[in-house]
Amino acid sequence: MADANLAHIAAGFGAGLVTIGAAYGIGRIAGLAMEGSARNPQAAGDVRISMIISCALIEGVALFGTVVCLLLAVK
């Protein structure tokens, strides 16, 4: 195989790992936020805000990782 083909395969694999990692992290945050809201309903608003901010930061990192993988594939 040529080096370019391996770079494309590695970039695709890396983008997939970034997506899986982000999905796992967001799922874990959402599950723990639901558990926290169930245990303390008065704090549901604060928990929801913290969850949304955390999910947005994870999505930003995932998007950055995917862009880096795609740029490496094009290079």
SENU-925535 format. One line per field, with one value per atom (N, C-alpha, C): atom name; residue number from 1; z, y, x. Coordinates in steps of 0.2 Angstrom, whole numbers, always signed. Example, Ala and Ser with C-alpha at 12.3 -4.5 7.8 and 13.67 -1.06 7.14 Angstrom:
# SENU-925535
name c(N:CA:C:N:CA:C);
resi c(1:1:1:2:2:2);
c3 c(+39:+39:+39:+35:+36:+39);
c2 c(-28:-22:-16:-11:-5:+0);
c1 c(+66:+62:+66:+64:+68:+64);
END
This chain:
# SENU-925535
name c(N:CA:C:N:CA:C:N:CA:C:N:CA:C:N:CA:C:N:CA:C:N:CA:C:N:CA:C:N:CA:C:N:CA:C:N:CA:C:N:CA:C:N:CA:C:N:CA:C:N:CA:C:N:CA:C:N:CA:C:N:CA:C:N:CA:C:N:CA:C:N:CA:C:N:CA:C:N:CA:C:N:CA:C:N:CA:C:N:CA:C:N:CA:C:N:CA:C:N:CA:C:N:CA:C:N:CA:C:N:CA:C:N:CA:C:N:CA:C:N:CA:C:N:CA:C:N:CA:C:N:CA:C:N:CA:C:N:CA:C:N:CA:C:N:CA:C:N:CA:C:N:CA:C:N:CA:C:N:CA:C:N:CA:C:N:CA:C:N:CA:C:N:CA:C:N:CA:C:N:CA:C:N:CA:C:N:CA:C:N:CA:C:N:CA:C:N:CA:C:N:CA:C:N:CA:C:N:CA:C:N:CA:C:N:CA:C:N:CA:C:N:CA:C:N:CA:C:N:CA:C:N:CA:C:N:CA:C:N:CA:C:N:CA:C:N:CA:C:N:CA:C:N:CA:C:N:CA:C:N:CA:C);
resi c(1:1:1:2:2:2:3:3:3:4:4:4:5:5:5:6:6:6:7:7:7:8:8:8:9:9:9:10:10:10:11:11:11:12:12:12:13:13:13:14:14:14:15:15:15:16:16:16:17:17:17:18:18:18:19:19:19:20:20:20:21:21:21:22:22:22:23:23:23:24:24:24:25:25:25:26:26:26:27:27:27:28:28:28:29:29:29:30:30:30:31:31:31:32:32:32:33:33:33:34:34:34:35:35:35:36:36:36:37:37:37:38:38:38:39:39:39:40:40:40:41:41:41:42:42:42:43:43:43:44:44:44:45:45:45:46:46:46:47:47:47:48:48:48:49:49:49:50:50:50:51:51:51:52:52:52:53:53:53:54:54:54:55:55:55:56:56:56:57:57:57:58:58:58:59:59:59:60:60:60:61:61:61:62:62:62:63:63:63:64:64:64:65:65:65:66:66:66:67:67:67:68:68:68:69:69:69:70:70:70:71:71:71:72:72:72:73:73:73:74:74:74:75:75:75);
c3 c(+0:+0:+0:-3:-3:+3:+5:+11:+11:+5:+5:+7:+5:+6:+14:+17:+24:+28:+25:+29:+29:+23:+23:+28:+28:+32:+40:+41:+48:+50:+45:+47:+48:+44:+45:+52:+53:+60:+66:+65:+70:+71:+65:+66:+69:+68:+71:+78:+80:+88:+91:+88:+91:+92:+87:+87:+93:+93:+98:+105:+106:+113:+115:+110:+112:+113:+110:+111:+118:+120:+126:+132:+131:+136:+137:+131:+132:+135:+133:+136:+143:+145:+153:+156:+154:+157:+157:+152:+152:+157:+158:+162:+170:+171:+178:+180:+175:+176:+177:+174:+175:+182:+184:+191:+196:+195:+200:+200:+195:+195:+199:+198:+201:+209:+211:+218:+221:+218:+220:+215:+215:+210:+211:+216:+217:+213:+212:+209:+201:+199:+192:+187:+188:+184:+183:+189:+189:+186:+187:+184:+177:+174:+167:+164:+167:+164:+164:+169:+169:+164:+163:+158:+151:+149:+143:+141:+146:+145:+144:+148:+147:+140:+138:+132:+126:+127:+121:+121:+127:+126:+123:+125:+122:+114:+112:+105:+102:+105:+102:+101:+106:+106:+100:+100:+95:+88:+87:+80:+78:+83:+82:+80:+84:+82:+75:+73:+67:+61:+62:+57:+57:+62:+62:+58:+59:+55:+48:+46:+39:+36:+39:+37:+35:+40:+39:+33:+32:+26:+19:+19:+13:+12:+17:+16:+12);
c2 c(-6:+0:+6:+11:+18:+21:+26:+29:+34:+36:+40:+36:+30:+26:+25:+23:+22:+28:+34:+40:+41:+40:+40:+35:+29:+24:+26:+29:+31:+37:+42:+48:+46:+41:+38:+35:+31:+27:+32:+38:+43:+47:+48:+52:+48:+41:+37:+36:+36:+35:+42:+48:+54:+54:+52:+51:+47:+41:+36:+39:+42:+45:+50:+55:+60:+58:+53:+50:+46:+43:+40:+45:+50:+56:+59:+61:+64:+60:+54:+49:+48:+48:+47:+54:+59:+66:+66:+64:+64:+60:+54:+49:+51:+53:+56:+62:+66:+72:+70:+65:+63:+60:+56:+53:+58:+64:+69:+73:+74:+77:+73:+67:+62:+62:+63:+63:+69:+75:+81:+86:+85:+89:+97:+99:+107:+109:+105:+107:+105:+103:+101:+106:+113:+118:+119:+119:+120:+114:+108:+102:+102:+104:+105:+110:+115:+121:+118:+115:+112:+106:+102:+97:+100:+105:+108:+111:+114:+117:+112:+107:+101:+98:+97:+93:+98:+104:+109:+109:+108:+108:+101:+96:+89:+90:+92:+93:+97:+102:+107:+103:+99:+95:+90:+87:+81:+84:+90:+93:+95:+98:+99:+93:+87:+81:+79:+79:+77:+81:+88:+92:+91:+89:+88:+81:+76:+70:+71:+75:+76:+80:+85:+89:+84:+79:+75:+70:+69:+64:+68:+74:+78:+80:+81:+83:+77);
c1 c(+4:+0:+4:+2:+5:+4:+9:+8:+2:+0:-6:-12:-12:-18:-18:-13:-12:-14:-12:-14:-22:-25:-32:-36:-33:-36:-35:-29:-28:-32:-33:-37:-44:-47:-54:-54:-49:-49:-49:-45:-45:-51:-54:-61:-66:-66:-71:-69:-63:-61:-64:-63:-65:-72:-76:-83:-86:-83:-84:-83:-77:-75:-80:-82:-86:-93:-96:-102:-102:-97:-97:-97:-93:-92:-99:-102:-109:-114:-114:-119:-118:-111:-110:-112:-111:-113:-120:-124:-131:-134:-131:-134:-133:-127:-125:-130:-131:-135:-142:-145:-152:-152:-147:-146:-146:-142:-142:-148:-152:-158:-163:-163:-168:-166:-160:-158:-160:-159:-160:-164:-171:-174:-174:-172:-171:-165:-160:-154:-154:-160:-160:-158:-160:-158:-151:-147:-140:-137:-139:-136:-137:-143:-144:-139:-138:-134:-127:-124:-118:-117:-122:-122:-122:-126:-125:-119:-116:-109:-104:-104:-99:-100:-106:-108:-105:-106:-104:-96:-93:-85:-83:-86:-84:-85:-91:-92:-87:-85:-80:-73:-71:-65:-66:-72:-73:-73:-75:-75:-68:-64:-57:-53:-54:-51:-53:-59:-61:-58:-58:-55:-47:-44:-37:-36:-40:-40:-41:-46:-47:-42:-39:-33:-27:-26:-20:-22:-28:-30:-29:-30:-29:-22:-18:-11:-7);
END
